[in-house]
Amino acid sequence: MDEALNDAVAAGDTGAREEETLRAVEEEPVRRLEIWLPILIVVVDQLTKAIVRATLPLHTSVTMIPGFVDFTHVRNTGAAFGILNYAEFPFKTVVIAVIATAALIGVGMYAASLAHHQLVARIGLALIIGGAAGNLLDRIAAGSVVDFVDVYWHSYHFWAFNVADSAITVGVAIMILDMLGVDRSARGPSEGPGRSRVAE
């Protein structure tokens, strides 16, 4: 009789645990931010690049803000902001595309591991994912990335960049702010890291 009672208790505990697990899965908020923000960035990035390709011949410029910003159509075979653009090595396009793909997968896995209440970090990583995906599409399709925003002062020019580069830069800045504790400060002392806020 004791053995039957123990079996019944064990079965009840197992059922309770399964019910709690199922409830936790059902209550987990949908990660809309990590889906729609990268998609929006990719769409805007690819649209602006298509407009530049269609309206601005390669290596030509149009002034947007005199003495400060031009739109200049250039092609970047390197990394973001022209890094490695002038470096030549075997299978350069393939190597950079593979590295970018691996980095994108790594960032995506890290983003998926974040708790729902870690909003600042989630926004930063979503921006990085969208920017990386936008440039990766160019590398796969054409072997180079269209850059067009040319910021300068007198004869000093910043590296030409695009919407995807901007998203990556802003995302990295947000991640730095998160590491400095901006997200924790916004939650306040009453909210610990394990307590989620109202679903975004």
C-alpha positions as semicolon CSV with decimal commas, in nm:
position;residue;x (nm);y (nm);z (nm)
1;M;0,000;0,000;0,000
2;D;0,286;0,236;0,084
3;E;0,442;0,160;-0,252
4;A;0,119;0,243;-0,435
5;L;0,089;0,567;-0,236
6;N;0,447;0,664;-0,327
7;D;0,378;0,591;-0,694
8;A;0,068;0,811;-0,682
9;V;0,261;1,096;-0,519
10;A;0,541;1,066;-0,776
11;A;0,291;1,067;-1,060
12;G;0,124;1,374;-0,914
13;D;0,458;1,556;-0,885
14;T;0,547;1,470;-1,245
15;G;0,211;1,594;-1,368
16;A;0,248;1,918;-1,172
17;R;0,594;1,980;-1,315
18;E;0,473;1,915;-1,670
19;E;0,182;2,151;-1,614
20;E;0,416;2,423;-1,482
21;T;0,649;2,377;-1,780
22;L;0,358;2,399;-2,024
23;R;0,225;2,711;-1,852
24;A;0,569;2,875;-1,863
25;V;0,597;2,806;-2,236
26;E;0,249;2,944;-2,300
27;E;0,321;3,257;-2,095
28;E;0,654;3,329;-2,271
29;P;0,597;3,650;-2,472
30;V;0,641;3,634;-2,848
31;R;0,974;3,787;-2,954
32;R;0,821;4,037;-3,198
33;L;1,100;4,290;-3,144
34;E;1,374;4,051;-3,258
35;I;1,172;3,970;-3,571
36;W;1,023;4,294;-3,695
37;L;1,303;4,540;-3,614
38;P;1,567;4,350;-3,815
39;I;1,319;4,305;-4,101
40;L;1,245;4,680;-4,102
41;I;1,618;4,763;-4,108
42;V;1,685;4,521;-4,395
43;V;1,394;4,663;-4,598
44;V;1,501;5,025;-4,548
45;D;1,867;4,938;-4,611
46;Q;1,798;4,749;-4,933
47;L;1,552;5,014;-5,054
48;T;1,800;5,299;-5,008
49;K;2,076;5,100;-5,177
50;A;1,848;5,023;-5,472
51;I;1,765;5,393;-5,508
52;V;2,137;5,481;-5,505
53;R;2,218;5,215;-5,765
54;A;1,935;5,334;-5,988
55;T;1,987;5,709;-5,965
56;L;2,354;5,770;-5,883
57;P;2,631;5,636;-6,110
58;L;2,926;5,472;-5,938
59;H;3,177;5,720;-5,787
60;T;2,951;6,021;-5,843
61;S;2,814;6,247;-5,569
62;V;2,518;6,469;-5,493
63;T;2,535;6,727;-5,214
64;M;2,278;6,689;-4,938
65;I;2,414;6,935;-4,677
66;P;2,677;7,166;-4,830
67;G;3,015;7,128;-4,663
68;F;2,899;6,838;-4,445
69;V;2,709;6,551;-4,614
70;D;2,713;6,415;-4,969
71;F;2,555;6,103;-5,113
72;T;2,839;5,930;-5,297
73;H;2,793;5,593;-5,467
74;V;3,086;5,367;-5,375
75;R;3,128;4,991;-5,347
76;N;3,285;4,833;-5,039
77;T;3,437;4,486;-5,071
78;G;3,558;4,494;-4,709
79;A;3,381;4,515;-4,375
80;A;3,171;4,794;-4,224
81;F;3,291;5,153;-4,284
82;G;3,535;5,041;-4,552
83;I;3,755;4,829;-4,324
84;L;3,965;4,596;-4,543
85;N;3,820;4,758;-4,855
86;Y;4,164;4,805;-5,007
87;A;4,313;4,484;-4,873
88;E;4,331;4,204;-5,127
89;F;4,368;3,836;-5,041
90;P;4,248;3,506;-5,194
91;F;3,873;3,439;-5,172
92;K;3,823;3,773;-4,997
93;T;3,451;3,794;-5,073
94;V;3,385;3,439;-4,955
95;V;3,595;3,478;-4,640
96;I;3,423;3,801;-4,536
97;A;3,078;3,657;-4,614
98;V;3,149;3,345;-4,406
99;I;3,277;3,552;-4,114
100;A;2,973;3,780;-4,136
101;T;2,738;3,480;-4,145
102;A;2,904;3,321;-3,842
103;A;2,888;3,649;-3,652
104;L;2,521;3,693;-3,743
105;I;2,439;3,343;-3,619
106;G;2,630;3,405;-3,296
107;V;2,453;3,735;-3,230
108;G;2,118;3,575;-3,309
109;M;2,180;3,291;-3,062
110;Y;2,281;3,538;-2,794
111;A;1,970;3,750;-2,862
112;A;1,750;3,442;-2,827
113;S;1,901;3,372;-2,483
114;L;1,807;3,713;-2,340
115;A;1,520;3,743;-2,096
116;H;1,215;3,934;-2,216
117;H;1,268;4,216;-1,965
118;Q;1,619;4,293;-2,103
119;L;1,472;4,546;-2,343
120;V;1,781;4,764;-2,396
121;A;2,001;4,469;-2,488
122;R;1,728;4,321;-2,708
123;I;1,693;4,646;-2,904
124;G;2,070;4,674;-2,947
125;L;2,107;4,318;-3,071
126;A;1,805;4,350;-3,303
127;L;1,968;4,655;-3,465
128;I;2,297;4,468;-3,505
129;I;2,119;4,166;-3,655
130;G;1,928;4,382;-3,904
131;G;2,238;4,575;-4,009
132;A;2,452;4,264;-4,044
133;A;2,181;4,091;-4,248
134;G;2,141;4,392;-4,478
135;N;2,511;4,403;-4,566
136;L;2,534;4,024;-4,589
137;L;2,265;4,022;-4,857
138;D;2,480;4,258;-5,065
139;R;2,790;4,044;-5,023
140;I;2,607;3,728;-5,128
141;A;2,429;3,890;-5,424
142;A;2,702;4,120;-5,559
143;G;3,026;4,051;-5,372
144;S;3,034;4,409;-5,242
145;V;2,827;4,649;-5,033
146;V;2,680;4,978;-5,155
147;D;2,792;5,269;-4,933
148;F;2,668;5,618;-5,001
149;V;2,657;5,847;-4,695
150;D;2,969;6,064;-4,713
151;V;3,016;6,281;-4,403
152;Y;3,306;6,528;-4,420
153;W;3,448;6,852;-4,286
154;H;3,666;7,053;-4,524
155;S;3,907;6,794;-4,666
156;Y;3,851;6,536;-4,391
157;H;3,608;6,258;-4,486
158;F;3,462;5,992;-4,259
159;W;3,430;5,644;-4,408
160;A;3,130;5,616;-4,638
161;F;2,851;5,412;-4,481
162;N;2,491;5,303;-4,530
163;V;2,174;5,232;-4,330
164;A;2,298;4,888;-4,225
165;D;2,626;5,031;-4,091
166;S;2,429;5,293;-3,898
167;A;2,207;5,025;-3,743
168;I;2,510;4,822;-3,637
169;T;2,679;5,128;-3,486
170;V;2,369;5,235;-3,292
171;G;2,316;4,875;-3,179
172;V;2,671;4,848;-3,047
173;A;2,631;5,183;-2,867
174;I;2,310;5,057;-2,705
175;M;2,482;4,736;-2,597
176;I;2,759;4,942;-2,435
177;L;2,496;5,145;-2,249
178;D;2,336;4,819;-2,138
179;M;2,669;4,692;-2,004
180;L;2,705;5,020;-1,816
181;G;2,375;4,948;-1,643
182;V;2,124;5,167;-1,825
183;D;1,868;4,885;-1,839
184;R;1,906;4,810;-1,468
185;S;1,873;5,179;-1,381
186;A;1,556;5,203;-1,587
187;R;1,404;4,904;-1,405
188;G;1,478;5,054;-1,067
189;P;1,589;4,879;-0,747
190;S;1,256;4,703;-0,696
191;E;1,293;4,496;-1,013
192;G;1,553;4,228;-1,005
193;P;1,702;4,074;-1,316
194;G;1,466;3,781;-1,299
195;R;1,147;3,985;-1,280
196;S;0,994;4,071;-1,614
197;R;0,816;4,394;-1,685
198;V;0,488;4,434;-1,867
199;A;0,516;4,264;-2,206
200;E;0,626;4,505;-2,478
